[in-house]
Amino acid sequence: MSLVQTAPLAHILIVEDECLIRMLAADIAAEQGYAVLEAGNSDEALNLLDQHPDVDLVFTDIDMPGRCDGLALAKRVRHLWPSIPVVITSGKVRPSAEDLPAGSLFLPKPYRPEELAGAFAQALVQALQ
């Protein structure tokens, strides 16, 4: 039996302060063939982005601890790493289109696994255009 190792489809950074939700999102991403990094707040996320130039997408919750919330993190990511798309989620806040940075998508909580997988794929495809 030979083991064939394939490269991940993309590298996704998941930023979520609620551990169980973060683990669920990471599992969904991994099942879709993505390599996953995890951060519990915006400070950890920015450190990981500095250390991992291969991140292709950031998925962040809006309401979380750290120097900035998820919307501010998304804006900072788009400013510092303009090629990285961002998928933003929240169960409390519904940002208007004007509040979202260019190159980002909003996915309301609760979401189904197929909705999250679809948002990842959509954001990555849009980033290539």
Buried (B, 14 or more C-beta within 10 A) or exposed (E): EEEEEEEBBBBBBBBBBEEEBBEBBBEBBEEBEBBBBBBBBBBBBBEBBEEEEEBBBBBBBBBBEBEBBBBBBBBBBBEEBEEBBBBBBBEEBEBEEEBBBEBBBBBEBEBEBEEBBBBBBBBBEEBEE
